[in-house]
């Protein structure tokens, strides 16, 4: 089912966007500061600037500034963490049209597509549709849902054209970002209005997709810039084992204002809205014979709006404050449930240097969440509605022990939530610049995953089964009001090296020790209102786990016009249930591949022409029935005019179709198919 009316409204809406833009001002070119030339190129929306990314040396790319590791601007090469940056150019040349597809490029990130609009995305193990140990931010706004602990990826409608970069921290980030930043943090940073001046129209058409994006940026004076944008797509579902489809349609639009009030003050205002639908099939559980479990076709309707304001004041080069406030409203309606959620968030941070050798960042935060859940016989929460709060305080000190050579970073976050009370998340990190070519870093951290509404209040009825002789029974997964937070101690060691001007290496080793991992035990059987016996499975935190592995990345430029990159990830997961429980160990150990390899070749034979190819190899998922697979993506771009770009690509060239993830909640997994696509991009 698709909403044709929504598609018909796209054209008039874009015309309104253009009229508003032309009425308020004219585009002004971005002003680049020479001391920030590399960073300005990364943020730029100019195709010529994006093209120049391919000409940057490896040393320049290592000097890209990031903010996610220490909540301040610093060079990626000087971060005491396993950090990887995806630029706009990386995403475009990979042909990615969604956030999960872009994240396939990052070492240590597991991306498995379930069907057209569902992905399982995690870092360093415990992958699932609701990957509970991964924090995802979009412009500082958390999109981690406390309903089931995870991310609804089919609701995160961020046009890839609007992304400046994606910063991915592999490993815990709880000291600065709070709970649920256990295995990693993904921070999506969109382009500012200043860097999005002028107009852009992009259309993508393929054998299973139709997409369009329109953006117009203009200036209201020398120091105030505005960006208006909208996008729409209609993506056909992959064929499943039952020859069913899971179509996905969505519209997204928004506006952003960036105002340099004066030399010391900056203000950003941002509003975004989305509305979409996605088809699915699943087993609807009902208490009436003769068909207790019916496979039905359903449509997920989702929508939302969010608004954010961020103010930054710089006292001097060594001191600044940032205040951010956002509101987020989402609605998700499926056959089994409807969830409405409002989130208010306030975040303040202060950076200063009390001495030449110390730089301190501290801050406080407050989040208020109100949800309204309407369930069904199959799925419910007790209570249906909840209001809950999170209070937090963090502090981190970066101590320079030896100038330009040795730094010690230590700090902690203290957080209080309504489910598990106070949680402490300390960390200590050391970075040693051995020489100009080699850097070593080490870290020890603690992070926590706080209980979700599901782990605390869930009531999930399992399929009714006819056991013969007229005896019908069922199971029910129940939340536990006494469930505690999952804690993790992490130990990491990293090495970065640039032995030659055209070759760089990045190695990260890790060992994670988890306690209070989700487990289940049998409860006391009871009879439901229809008279069927029910055996409850109660959530608890009785399991323990360890994960360990490595991530190795290389970047080599044998020729000026040729760049080769490769990354290899090795992961081992071991889970140990305690007491009477379900097969937690088998499930958690089989949802993440032991080995994963990504190899890319980027070739620019001419200034107006480039080719790219990416090979993905993913090991089999033992026990989940998913074999290993190769995937080859190819793409070509041509710029016949400065303002015009055309291109074509193919995904999954080597294989007609393949599965990537196992069954989830009785939904039939799709087989990812080969797709061909074309696009046109026009700037005005």
C-alpha positions in Angstrom: 0.0 0.0 0.0 1.3 3.4 -0.9 0.1 6.9 -0.2 -0.3 8.4 -3.7 -1.7 11.6 -2.4 1.5 12.4 -0.6 3.5 12.0 -3.8 1.3 14.4 -5.6 1.9 17.1 -3.1 5.7 17.0 -3.4 5.8 19.3 -6.5 3.7 22.1 -5.1 5.6 22.0 -1.8 8.9 22.4 -3.6 7.6 25.3 -5.6 6.6 27.0 -2.3 10.1 26.3 -0.9 11.7 28.0 -3.9 9.3 31.0 -3.7 10.1 31.5 0.0 13.8 31.3 -0.8 13.7 33.7 -3.6 11.6 36.1 -1.6 13.9 36.3 1.4 17.3 36.8 -0.2 20.0 35.7 -2.6 22.7 33.1 -2.2 26.0 34.2 -0.9 29.2 32.3 -1.2 30.7 30.7 1.9 33.7 32.4 3.4 36.6 30.0 4.1 39.2 30.7 6.7 42.7 29.6 5.6 43.3 28.0 9.0 40.2 25.8 8.6 40.6 25.0 4.9 40.4 21.2 5.2 37.4 21.4 7.5 35.6 23.9 5.3 36.1 21.5 2.3 34.5 18.7 4.3 31.5 20.9 5.2 31.2 22.4 1.8 28.2 21.7 -0.5 30.2 22.8 -3.6 30.8 19.8 -6.0 34.3 21.2 -6.8 35.1 21.2 -3.1 33.8 17.7 -2.7 35.8 16.6 -5.7 38.9 18.1 -4.1 38.5 15.6 -1.2 40.0 13.0 -3.5 43.1 15.2 -3.9 43.7 15.7 -0.2 46.8 13.8 1.1 46.4 11.1 3.7 47.9 13.4 6.3 45.2 16.0 5.5 42.4 13.4 5.9 43.8 12.4 9.2 43.6 16.0 10.3 39.8 16.2 9.8 38.3 17.7 12.9 35.8 15.7 14.9 33.7 16.5 18.0 32.2 13.3 19.2 35.2 11.9 21.1 35.7 14.8 23.5 32.7 17.0 22.8 35.2 19.6 21.4 36.9 20.1 18.1 40.0 18.0 17.7 41.9 16.2 14.9 40.7 12.7 14.3 44.3 11.5 14.4 44.7 12.8 18.0 41.6 11.2 19.4 42.2 8.6 22.1 39.4 6.3 20.7 38.6 4.2 17.7 37.1 6.9 15.6 36.1 6.7 11.9 34.7 9.6 9.8 32.5 9.2 6.8 32.4 12.3 4.7 29.8 13.4 2.2 32.1 12.2 -0.6 32.5 8.8 1.0 28.7 8.3 1.2 28.1 9.6 -2.3 30.7 7.4 -4.0 29.5 4.3 -2.2 26.0 4.9 -3.6 24.4 4.8 -0.2 20.8 6.1 0.0 20.2 5.5 3.7 22.1 5.8 7.0 22.5 2.0 7.5 23.8 1.6 4.0 26.4 4.3 4.6 27.5 2.6 7.8 28.4 -0.6 6.0 31.7 1.2 5.1 32.8 1.6 8.7 35.1 -1.1 10.3 33.6 -2.8 13.3 30.0 -1.8 12.4 27.7 -4.7 11.6 24.9 -3.9 9.1 22.5 -6.6 8.1 19.4 -5.8 6.0 16.2 -7.7 7.1 13.9 -6.4 4.4 13.6 -3.2 2.4 13.0 -0.9 5.4 14.5 -2.9 8.3 18.1 -3.2 9.3 20.0 -4.7 12.2 22.9 -2.3 13.0 25.4 -2.7 15.9 29.0 -2.3 16.8 31.2 -5.0 18.2 28.4 -7.6 18.7 24.9 -8.1 20.0 23.3 -7.2 16.7 19.5 -7.2 16.4 16.7 -5.1 14.9 16.6 -3.5 18.4 20.4 -3.2 19.0 20.3 -2.0 22.5 23.9 -1.1 23.1 24.4 1.5 20.4 23.6 5.2 20.8 22.7 7.1 17.6 22.6 10.9 17.5 21.5 13.3 14.7 22.8 16.8 15.2 23.0 16.1 18.9 19.5 14.7 19.1 19.2 11.1 20.4 17.1 8.8 18.2 17.6 5.9 20.5 14.1 4.7 21.5 13.6 3.8 25.2 10.5 1.8 24.2 12.4 -1.3 23.0 16.0 -0.1 23.4 17.3 0.6 19.9 16.7 2.6 16.8 13.8 2.4 14.3 16.0 2.8 11.2 13.0 3.1 8.9 12.0 6.3 10.8 15.4 8.0 10.5 14.8 9.8 7.2 18.0 11.8 6.7 18.7 12.7 3.1 22.3 11.7 2.4 22.7 14.9 0.4 22.2 16.9 3.7 24.9 15.0 5.6 28.2 16.8 6.3 29.8 13.8 7.9 29.1 10.8 10.2 31.4 10.3 13.1 31.5 6.7 14.5 33.1 5.9 17.8 33.7 2.1 18.2 33.7 1.5 21.9 32.0 3.0 24.9 31.2 6.7 25.0 29.1 6.8 28.2 31.3 9.3 30.1 30.3 12.1 27.7 27.2 10.9 26.0 25.5 9.0 28.7 23.6 5.7 29.0 23.3 3.2 26.1 26.6 4.4 24.5 27.9 1.0 25.4 29.4 -0.5 22.2 29.6 2.7 20.3 28.3 6.1 19.3 27.1 7.2 15.8 26.8 10.9 15.4 25.2 12.2 12.2 26.1 15.8 11.5 24.2 17.6 8.8 25.4 20.6 6.8 24.9 24.1 8.1 22.8 26.6 6.2 25.9 28.7 5.5 27.4 25.7 3.7 24.2 25.0 1.8 23.7 28.1 -0.2 22.1 28.1 -3.6 19.8 25.4 -4.9 20.2 21.6 -5.5 17.9 19.1 -7.1 18.7 15.4 -7.2 16.6 12.7 -8.7 17.4 8.9 -8.4 15.6 6.3 -10.4 16.2 2.5 -10.4 14.5 -0.8 -10.9 13.3 -0.7 -7.3 13.4 2.9 -6.2 12.4 6.4 -7.1 13.7 9.3 -5.1 14.0 13.1 -5.2 15.7 15.8 -3.1 15.4 19.6 -3.2 17.3 22.1 -1.2 17.5 25.9 -1.4 19.7 28.1 0.8 19.8 31.9 1.0 21.2 34.7 3.2 19.4 37.2 5.3 22.3 39.6 5.5 26.0 38.8 5.9 25.8 36.7 9.1 22.5 34.9 8.8 21.9 32.0 6.5 18.8 29.8 6.0 18.3 26.4 4.4 15.0 24.9 3.3 14.9 21.3 2.1 12.6 18.4 1.3 12.9 14.8 0.1 10.7 12.0 -1.0 11.2 8.4 -1.9 9.3 5.3 -2.9 11.3 2.0 -2.6 9.9 -1.3 -3.6 10.3 -4.2 -1.4 12.6 -7.2 -2.0 11.0 -10.5 -2.7 10.8 -12.8 0.3 10.6 -16.5 0.5 6.8 -16.1 0.2 7.2 -13.7 -2.8 5.8 -10.9 -0.7 7.0 -7.3 -0.7 7.7 -4.7 1.9 7.4 -1.3 0.1 8.6 1.8 1.9 7.5 5.4 1.2 8.4 8.5 3.1 8.5 12.3 2.9 10.8 14.5 4.9 11.2 18.3 5.1 12.8 20.9 7.2 14.4 24.3 7.7 17.6 25.5 9.4 18.9 28.9 10.4 22.5 29.6 11.3 23.2 33.1 12.7 26.6 34.4 13.6 25.3 37.0 16.1 28.7 38.5 16.7 32.3 37.4 16.9 31.7 35.4 20.0 28.1 34.1 19.6 26.5 31.6 17.3 22.9 30.5 17.1 21.4 27.5 15.3 17.6 26.9 14.9 16.4 23.7 13.2 13.0 22.1 12.5 12.4 18.8 10.7 9.3 16.7 10.1 8.7 13.4 8.4 5.8 11.2 7.4 5.9 7.7 5.9 4.6 4.2 5.7 6.1 0.8 5.3 4.6 -2.6 4.5 5.2 -5.7 6.6 3.9 -9.1 7.2 3.8 -10.9 10.6 1.9 -13.5 12.6 -1.0 -11.9 14.5 -1.7 -13.8 17.6 -5.3 -14.2 18.6 -7.1 -16.2 21.3 -9.7 -17.7 19.0 -9.6 -21.1 17.3 -9.2 -22.6 14.8 -6.5 -20.2 13.5 -4.5 -18.9 16.5 -1.7 -17.3 14.5 -2.7 -15.5 11.3 0.0 -14.3 8.8 -1.3 -10.8 7.9 -0.3 -7.9 5.7 0.1 -4.7 7.6 1.2 -1.1 7.0 3.4 0.8 9.5 2.5 4.5 9.7 5.1 6.7 11.2 5.4 10.4 11.6 7.2 13.0 13.7 8.5 16.5 14.2 11.5 17.8 16.0 12.9 21.3 16.8 16.3 22.2 18.1 18.0 25.4 19.3 21.7 25.6 20.0 23.7 28.6 21.3 27.5 28.7 21.5 29.4 31.5 23.2 33.2 31.7 23.0 34.9 33.7 25.7 38.3 33.2 24.1 40.2 30.4 22.3 40.4 28.3 25.5 36.9 28.8 26.9 33.3 28.4 25.5 29.9 27.3 26.6 27.2 25.5 24.5 23.5 25.3 25.4 21.2 23.0 23.4 17.5 22.4 23.8 15.4 20.1 21.6 11.8 18.7 21.4 11.0 15.5 19.6 7.5 14.1 18.9 7.1 10.7 17.2 4.1 8.5 16.4 4.3 4.9 15.2 1.2 2.9 14.4 1.2 -0.9 13.6 -1.4 -3.6 13.8 -0.1 -4.8 17.1 0.5 -1.4 18.8 0.5 2.4 18.6 3.1 4.5 20.3 3.2 8.3 20.8 6.2 9.8 22.4 7.3 13.3 23.4 10.9 14.1 24.5 12.2 17.3 25.9 16.0 17.6 26.3 18.3 20.2 27.8 22.1 20.0 27.6 24.7 22.5 28.8 28.5 22.2 28.6 31.4 24.4 29.6 35.0 24.0 28.3 37.9 25.9 29.9 41.6 25.7 30.7 42.4 26.3 34.4 46.1 25.8 33.6 48.2 25.4 30.4 48.4 21.7 30.9 44.7 21.0 31.7 41.6 21.4 29.6 38.3 20.6 31.4 34.9 19.9 29.9 31.9 19.6 32.1 28.2 19.7 31.7 24.7 18.9 33.0 21.7 17.5 31.2 18.0 16.9 31.8 15.6 14.8 29.7 11.8 14.3 30.1 10.0 11.6 28.2 6.2 11.1 28.0 4.8 8.1 26.1 1.3 6.9 25.3 1.3 3.2 24.3 -1.8 1.4 23.0 -1.3 -2.3 22.7 -3.2 -5.5 21.7 -3.8 -9.0 22.8 -0.3 -9.9 21.4 1.7 -6.9 22.8 1.2 -4.6 25.7 2.8 -2.7 28.5 1.9 -2.3 32.1 1.3 0.6 32.6 0.3 1.8 29.2 1.5 5.3 29.8 4.7 6.6 31.5 6.5 9.8 32.3 10.1 9.4 33.2 13.2 11.6 33.6 16.9 11.5 33.3 19.3 13.8 35.2 23.0 13.8 34.3 26.3 15.5 35.1 29.7 14.8 33.5 33.3 16.1 33.8 36.4 15.3 31.9 39.9 16.6 32.3 42.5 16.4 29.5 46.0 16.6 31.1 49.0 17.3 28.9 51.8 15.4 30.6 54.4 16.1 27.8 53.8 18.8 25.3 52.8 17.4 21.9 53.7 13.9 23.0 51.8 12.5 26.0 48.2 13.2 27.2 46.0 11.7 29.9 42.2 12.0 29.7 40.0 11.0 32.6 36.5 11.7 33.8 33.1 10.3 34.6 29.3 10.8 34.1 26.8 10.5 36.9 23.3 9.8 35.6 20.0 9.1 37.3 17.1 7.4 35.5 13.7 6.3 36.9 14.3 2.6 36.2 17.7 1.7 37.8 18.6 4.9 39.7 22.1 6.3 39.8 24.6 5.0 37.2 28.4 5.9 37.1 30.3 5.8 33.8 34.0 6.7 34.3 36.8 6.4 31.8 40.6 6.9 31.6 42.5 7.3 28.3 46.1 7.8 27.4 47.5 9.0 24.1 51.2 8.9 23.2 52.6 10.5 20.0 55.7 8.3 19.6 56.9 10.3 16.6 55.4 12.1 13.6 54.4 8.8 12.1 53.1 6.7 15.0 50.5 7.2 17.7 49.4 4.8 20.4 46.3 5.1 22.6 44.8 3.0 25.4 41.5 3.3 27.3 39.6 1.7 30.2 35.9 2.6 30.5 32.6 1.7 32.0 29.3 2.1 30.3 25.7 1.1 31.0 22.6 0.2 29.1 19.6 1.3 31.2 16.4 -0.7 31.3 13.9 0.1 28.6 10.1 0.1 28.8 10.2 -3.4 27.3 12.6 -4.9 29.8 10.6 -3.3 32.6 6.9 -3.3 31.6 6.6 -5.7 28.6 3.8 -8.2 28.0 4.5 -10.1 24.7 2.3 -13.1 23.9 4.0 -15.8 22.0 2.2 -17.9 19.4 -0.5 -20.3 20.7 0.4 -23.9 20.0 -1.8 -27.0 19.6 0.0 -29.6 21.7 -2.4 -32.4 20.6 -5.4 -33.9 22.4 -7.1 -30.6 22.4 -4.5 -29.1 24.7 -3.6 -25.5 23.7 -0.8 -23.6 25.4 1.1 -20.3 24.9 4.1 -18.4 26.3 4.4 -14.8 27.3 7.5 -12.7 27.7 7.1 -10.4 30.7 9.1 -7.4 31.9 10.6 -7.4 35.4 10.1 -4.3 37.6 13.3 -5.2 39.4 15.5 -5.4 36.3 18.8 -3.6 36.6 21.1 -1.9 34.1 23.5 -3.8 32.0 27.1 -2.8 32.8 30.2 -3.2 30.7 33.9 -2.8 31.4 35.9 -2.1 28.3 39.6 -2.2 27.6 41.0 -0.9 24.4 44.4 -0.4 22.7 45.0 1.4 19.4 47.8 2.2 17.0 47.8 4.7 14.1 50.7 4.9 11.7 51.6 6.6 8.5 54.9 4.9 7.5 54.8 6.4 4.0 53.2 9.6 2.6 50.8 7.5 0.6 50.0 4.8 3.2 48.2 4.9 6.6 47.3 2.1 9.1 44.8 2.1 12.0 44.5 -0.8 14.4 42.2 -1.1 17.4 42.1 -4.1 19.9 39.3 -4.4 22.4 38.0 -6.6 25.2 34.6 -6.0 26.8 33.2 -7.7 29.9 29.5 -7.5 30.4 27.4 -8.1 33.5 23.6 -8.2 34.0 23.0 -9.1 30.3 19.4 -9.8 29.3 18.3 -13.3 30.2 14.9 -15.0 30.9 13.6 -17.4 33.4 10.3 -19.3 33.7 7.6 -17.9 35.8 4.5 -19.4 37.4 2.0 -20.6 34.8 -1.5 -19.0 34.7 -4.6 -19.1 32.6 -5.5 -16.2 30.3 -9.1 -14.9 30.0 -9.8 -17.2 27.1 -8.9 -20.2 29.3 -5.6 -21.2 27.7 -2.6 -22.0 30.0 0.3 -19.5 29.6 3.9 -20.1 30.7 5.6 -16.8 31.4 9.2 -16.0 30.5 10.4 -13.2 32.7 13.1 -10.8 31.7 16.1 -10.6 34.1 19.7 -9.7 34.0 21.2 -13.1 34.9 23.6 -13.5 32.0 27.3 -12.5 31.6 29.2 -12.0 28.4 32.6 -11.2 26.9 33.5 -9.9 23.5 36.9 -9.3 22.0 38.4 -8.7 18.7 40.2 -6.2 16.4 39.6 -3.7 13.6 42.3 -3.0 11.1 42.0 -0.2 8.4 44.5 0.7 5.7 44.4 3.6 3.2 46.8 3.5 0.2 47.3 5.8 -2.7 49.6 4.1 -5.2 48.8 6.8 -7.8 47.5 10.4 -7.5 44.3 9.4 -9.2 43.8 6.0 -7.4 42.9 5.4 -3.8 42.6 1.9 -2.2 41.1 1.3 1.3 40.5 -1.9 3.2 39.2 -2.8 6.6 39.0 -6.1 8.4 37.0 -6.7 11.6 37.4 -9.8 13.8 34.9 -10.4 16.6 34.2 -13.2 19.2 31.1 -13.2 21.4 30.6 -15.4 24.4 27.5 -15.3 26.5 27.0 -17.3 29.8 23.4 -17.6 31.1 23.1 -17.9 34.9 20.4 -20.2 36.3 17.3 -21.3 34.4 17.0 -19.3 31.3 16.4 -19.3 27.5 19.0 -20.0 24.8 20.5 -16.5 25.3 24.0 -17.7 24.5 23.0 -19.3 21.2 21.1 -16.3 20.1 23.6 -13.6 21.0 26.6 -15.5 19.7 25.1 -16.2 16.3 23.9 -12.7 15.3 27.3 -11.1 14.6 29.8 -12.3 12.0 33.3 -13.4 13.2 34.9 -11.8 10.2 34.0 -8.9 8.0 36.0 -7.3 5.2 35.4 -4.1 3.1 37.7 -3.2 0.2 37.2 0.0 -1.8 38.8 1.4 -5.0 38.3 5.0 -6.0 39.7 6.0 -9.4 39.6 9.6 -10.8 41.0 9.3 -14.4 39.8 12.9 -15.2 38.6 15.9 -13.3 35.0 15.4 -14.5 34.9 11.6 -14.3 35.4 9.0 -11.5 34.7 5.4 -10.8 34.3 3.6 -7.5 33.9 0.0 -6.5 33.3 -1.6 -3.1 33.5 -5.3 -2.1 31.9 -6.4 1.1 32.5 -9.9 2.5 30.6 -11.0 5.6 31.1 -14.3 7.5 28.2 -16.6 8.1 26.0 -16.2 11.1 26.4 -19.5 12.9 23.1 -21.0 14.1 21.0 -18.4 12.3 21.0 -20.1 9.0 22.6 -17.1 7.2 25.6 -18.2 4.9 28.5 -15.9 4.2 28.2 -13.6 1.2 30.2 -11.4 -1.1 28.7 -8.1 -2.3 30.1 -5.9 -5.1 28.9 -2.4 -5.7 30.0 -0.3 -8.7 29.4 3.3 -9.6 30.4 5.9 -12.2 29.9 9.7 -12.0 30.3 12.3 -14.8 30.2 16.1 -14.5 29.6 17.5 -18.1 29.0 20.9 -16.6 30.0 22.6 -13.3 26.4 22.6 -12.1 25.4 19.2 -13.5 26.3 15.7 -12.4 24.9 12.4 -13.7 25.8 8.8 -12.8 24.8 5.2 -12.6 25.5 2.3 -10.3 24.7 -1.3 -9.4 24.5 -2.9 -6.0 25.1 -6.6 -5.3 26.5 -7.2 -8.8 27.8 -10.7 -8.1 24.7 -12.2 -6.5 21.1 -12.2 -7.7 19.9 -12.2 -4.1 21.1 -13.2 -0.7 19.7 -13.1 2.9 21.6 -11.1 5.6 19.7 -11.6 8.8 17.5 -14.2 10.5 13.8 -14.2 11.2 12.5 -11.6 13.6 9.2 -11.7 15.5 7.8 -14.1 12.9 8.5 -11.8 10.0 9.8 -13.5 6.9 13.4 -12.3 6.2 13.9 -10.8 2.7 16.7 -11.6 0.3 18.6 -8.5 -0.7 18.5 -8.3 -4.5 20.7 -6.9 -7.2 19.6 -3.3 -8.0 20.5 -0.8 -10.8 20.1 2.9 -10.4 20.7 6.2 -12.2 20.8 9.8 -10.9 20.9 13.4 -11.9 22.1 16.2 -9.7 21.7 19.9 -10.7 22.9 22.9 -8.8 21.4 26.4 -9.3 
